[in-house]
Amino acid sequence: MIELKKVLGYKIGDFKTDDGEMLHYIHLYCAFRKDDVVGLAVETFKVATDDVLDDVKFGDYVELYFNDKKRVVKINKIPATDDIKASFYDSEQSIDNLEDK
């Protein structure tokens, strides 16, 4: 089973550590279905290198592959078919259907 995620955005930058070392970072922000969450969960994933994001666009449905350091090393784009969209969203759990309790 595919662990489907939807790309919401990313952030690329550099920062200086307390020791004066410059470090490069890439954060990928995704939404996905999670059993214990009503609606969608959101998580930030660390990406290994800038080129992993080549051809990835906001709103893409993707499957992520990780290295042993838990960094994304490959992104497989999944075509946004009606079946994929239906598996990602549940109209009963839509934010539009939530009621104040």
Secondary structure, 3 states (H helix, E strand, C coil): CCCCEEEEEEEEEEEECCCCCEEEEEEEEEEECCCCCCCCEEEEEEECCHHHHCCCCCCCEEEEEECCCCCEEEEEEECCCHHHHHHHCCHHHCHHHCCCC
